[in-house]
Amino acid sequence: MPDLSSLRRLSRSLRRLGQTHYPRFLFGAGLHPGEIPIFVFHDVRPDEFAADLEFLRRNHYRCLSADEYLERQGRPCTERAVLLTFDDAVQNFYDVTLPLLRQYECPATLFVPTFWMRGAASESETATVAPSGRDGFMSWDGLRTCLESGLVDVQLHGHRHALVFTSNRLVGFASPELLRRHHIFDWPMRREAKCDALGRPALGTPIYEAQPLLSAHHRIIEDEAAADACGRMVSEAGGAMFFERPGWAAQLRAVIKQHRGAMTPIPPGALRSFVASEFEQAAALFARELGTRPRHLAYPWQLGSELSLELAHEAGLRSVFGVGLDFRRIRRLRTPVPAIARIKGEWLRFLPGEGRRHLREVIPEKVRSFIRSQHFAH
């Protein structure tokens, strides 16, 4: 039987599913006049992405840059066009995506979480991450190669790409199973030795409800002593073997209960400075490593808070991108920075054209994928 935390995660996911905008072309209809779909990818498989690009070429879709997309907004256009965007700047982009973009001469926009890029500048960052934490991400050298290709526009995906605790509601502990199952970005930022720590936590670390840093309206600092005590209990009981014992979760909850009430929210001014540092540190790395300033931001997970939208404008960004979940909010927003929703790249071959896919063919797999992809802490 699923536990209460699992049911809460499923409930949140179902709400998000109901809020997500699905364009009419997914249901077999055509595009609106001048409509330019925007797709977001992460890792790609060579055969699947090659088929996507072949579909676009065969059906005469032009791939745009983010700047070109903005220039076309509100202007009549009969040409078929799409914007391809890629989040996270994982090594898969350099190894798989870039060669295919070159083969098909297709432009794309790569959104980079600057903290995670491999190279001396990132590694001097004051926040901490395990030595292996940046494995699987691109290097600054690789990003420079992307820029020099003339096909890849390198833009911003935040700096830390972090979740922050927003509640004292415990959702679980870092166990071997959860560490294996969840991506490095699913683990919220936490306090270790009075510093912010990112990446996968130590076994036994308590995890509370969290929200994306750039979308959260507050941040709570957990009790570091309670986390340390949980970690010691696990370590002294054999590390991973501790989780083979019956009642291990209750033992860790008892440790947390002894420290209940020690979690503290950071003041609004400190939150503003912390969110502002996302833009400041990223801009400094762009200038130092790439000789450019970011013009566009893709928010991690979902569109940012009013505070981060305000700070994005102050940072000189021309546009911000969200996801389909943000569509209704975007339509209501009145901000100086245009906000734009994207849909997952897996829907690309549902576009009008020869060889388009149909929803009935993929519904069972989409349901299975939805169940597997629930976030742990938010």
N, C-alpha and C positions, 0 to 999 in steps of 0.2 A: 504494500500500500504506500503511495507517495506521501512524503512528510509535508508539513504545513508550508515550509519554505518553497518546496517544489510547486505546490498548488498556487502560491502567490506568484511565482515566476510565470507559470502557465497563464494565470489570469491577466498579468501585465502584458504578456505576449499576445493574447487574444484581443485585448483592448487595442493594442498597436495595430494588429491586423485589420481591425474594423475601422481604424482611423486612416489607414494608408490609401493613397490615391492610386488607382490603376487606370492608365489611359485607355481610351476607347479602342485603340488599335490592338490591344491584347485580346479583345473579344471579336476580332475579325473585321472591324470597321477600318475606314481609311483615316488619314491624318487630316486635321483641320488645315485650312490654307495658311501657309507660313509657319506651321508647327515644326519645331526642331526638338526631337527627343534627346534627352541627356541620359547616358548610361554610366553606371559606376561599377567598376571591377576591382577585385583584390588580386588573389592568385588566379592565373589562368592555366588551362591545359592546352598544350600546343595544338592538338587536333581541333578542339572546340573553338578556340579563338581564331585559328586559320579559317574555319568554316564561317565564323561571324564576318570576318573581313572579306571573304569571297562572296558572301551574300550581299554585303554592301556594294562591292564592286559590280557584281552582276546586275544589281538593281539600280545602279547609278546614284548612290548616296554619296554626297561629299562629306568628308570628315573635317570639322572646324576646330579652330583653337577657341579658348575661352574668350579672348578679345573679339574674335570674329562673331562669336555667338552674341555677345552683348551689342555689337554694332548692328546686328540684324534685327534686334528686338523692335517691334513696332513698325517694321518696314515690310512692304509686300514682297514676297519671294515665291517663285514657282519652282525653284530648284529643290530637290530632295537633299536634306542635310541632317547630320547628327553630330553630337558632341560626345566623344569618348573620354571618360575620366577614370583615373586609377588612384586608389587610396593606399596609404601606408608605405609606399616605396620599399617593398620587399624585394629580395634578391631575384625572385621569380620574374619581376618586371624586366630587369636587366638581362637575364638569361633567356627568357622565353618571349616576352612581349616586344621588347625593342627590336630584335631581329625580324619579327613578323611585321611590325609597323614599317620597317625599312623595306621589306619585300613588297608590301602593298602600297608603299608611299602614302601612308595614312597618318595624319597628325593626331596627337592626343595630349591630354593634360594630366600630369602626375602631381598628386598632392602629397606633400612630404611632412611627416612629424619630425621636426628637426632634432629633437633630443636623441632619437633612436638611430640616427645615421652614424655609421662607423667612420671614425677618423678622429684626429687629435682634438679638434675644436669641440666636438660633442663630448668627448671623454673628459674634458675639463669642467663639465657642468657640475654645479654644486649639489644637485640631487643625486642620489646614489642608485645604482643598478648593479646586479650581479655581473661578473665578468662575461658570462655567456649570454647576458640579456639582449645584446645587440646582434647575436647570431641570427642570420636569416634576413637582415635588413641590408639595404644598399649602403655603399660608401659614398663619401663626398666626391671621390674620383669618378665613381659611376654616374653620379648626378651630373657632373660636368660633361661627361661623355654624352649623356642624354641631351643636354642643352646644345652641344656642338653638332648633334645630328641634324638639327633644324626641324625635327619632327615633334620633339617632346618639349612642351611648355612646363617647366618645373614651378609649382606653386605651393601654397601652404596648407598643411593639415593640422594646424596647431603645433605647439612645441612638445609638450609632454605626452599628449594623447592619453590623458589620465582620467580615471574615475576618482571621486573623492567621497568619503563617508558623509552622509547627510542625515543619518538617524542612528539611534543607539539600538535599533532592532537587529539582533544577531541573525544572520542568514546561514551561518555554517563555519567550518574550520577548513584550513588548507590540509587536505588529506591526499594521499597518493593518487586516489582515483580522480579527485577533482583537478589536481595539478596536471594529470595526464589528459583530461577531457577538455579543459578550457584554455583558450588562447591567452597569451601573455597580457594582452590588453584587457582581459576580463577581470584582472586582479587589481583592486583599487590601490591608490597611493596610501601609504601608511607611515607611521613614525617609527624609526629605528635609530637609536643613539641620538635622539633629538634632531634628526634630519628626515627629510622626505625620502621615502624609498619607493621605487617603481619595480615592476616586473613580478615574477613569481615569488611568493613569500616562503618562509620556512615552514616546515610541517608544524601543524598545530596553531598557526596564526589565526586568530578570530577575524571573521569578515562580517561587516555590517552592511546594511542597505546603503547604496551609493548611487550617484548620478555623475554624468560627464562633467568635468571641471568647467568647461565653457558653457554648460547649460544649467548648472546648479545655481540656486539662489542663496545657498549658504554652505558652509563646510564645518564639519565637526571633527575635532581632533580626539582620537581614541586614547584610552589609558595605556601608555606604553608598558607600564609595570604589569598589567594584566596579560598583555600579549607575551611579554617575556616569561611570565610564570607558566603560561600554556606551553610555550616552546620548550622550557626546561622539563616540564612533565613528560612531554613526548620524547625528548632526547634521552632522559634518564630511563625511560621504559623501552628503549630499543629503536627509536625512530619509527620507521615504517611499520615495524612489528606491533607498535602500540595500537594501530588501527585495526589489527586483527582480533583485538580483545573485545569481548562483549561489553557494552556500556561505555565505550570510550568517549562518545559525544557527551554523555551525562557528566563524566568526570571533568571534561574541559568546561562545560557550562557552569559547574560548581566553582571552578576557579574564577570565571568571569563574574559570577554572582557576588563573590567576595569584594569585587572592585566596582560594583554597580554605582553609577552616579558620578564617576570620575571623567566622563566624556564632556568636552567643552567646545562650544561654537567659537569660531574666530570672529573678531569684530568686523562690521561692515567695511570699515576703511582698510583693514588688512586683507579682506577678500578682494576688494577692488584692486589693491596693489598686486595681489597674487595673480588675478586674472590678467591684469595689464602686463605682467611679466611674460605671459604666454606670447604676446605680440612683440614685446621688446627683445626677448632672447632669440626668438625666431628671426626677427629682422636683422639682428646683429650677425647671426650665423649665415643668413643669405648673403649679406654684404661681404663678409669675410671669405666665405667659401666659393660663392658663385658670382660675386660682383654685381648682384642685382637686388631689387627689393620685391617682395611678394606683392602681387596685385589682386590675387583672388585667394579665397579661403574656403576649403571644404570642411565643415564642422564634423568632428568625430561623432558617430552614432546619431545625432539629431541636431536640429538648429539650435543655436546658442540662446542664452538668456538675453534680456533687454540690456543688461550691463555689458555683456560681451559684444553685442551688436553695436552698442555705443562706442566701445573701445576699438572695435574693428574699423569703424568710420574714422576715429581719431588716428588710427595707424595708417590711414591712406589706402585701404583696400577698396577696390572697385566693385567687387561683388562677393557674396557669400553663398555657398551651396549647402543644401540640406539633403534630405531623402524624401521618398514618397510619403512617409509618416508626417512630414512637415507641411504638406500641400495646403491644408485648410488654414493653418496659421499664417503661412506665407501670403495667402490671398488677403488676410486682414491686416498685415503689417504695413506700417507707414514709417519707414526708416530711410535715412539718406543713402544707405547701401542696399542695392537690389539683392533680394534673397530669392534663390532659385532651387526648386526641388529636382531630384534625380531618381531614376528607377534602376533596379539591378540589371547588370549586363546580361543575365540569363534570359531576359525578355527580348533581346535585340532581334532575334530571328522571327519575332511575331510581327515585325513591321510589314507594311504592305509590300508585296513584290513576289517574284517567282521563287518558289520554294519556302514560303513562309510557313511557320509552325502554327498549330492550333491548340487552344487551351486544353481541350479534352484529352490530348495526347500526354500531358505532363501533370495533370492534377494529382494523381497518387504520389508521384515522387515529390511534388511541392509540399504536400501535407507531411510526408516523412521528414523532409528537410526542415520544415518549420518546427517540428517537435524536437529535432536534434539540436537546433540552433538557439535554444533559450539561454539568455545571459544568466550568470550566477548571482551577481550582486545588484543588478538594476533591471 
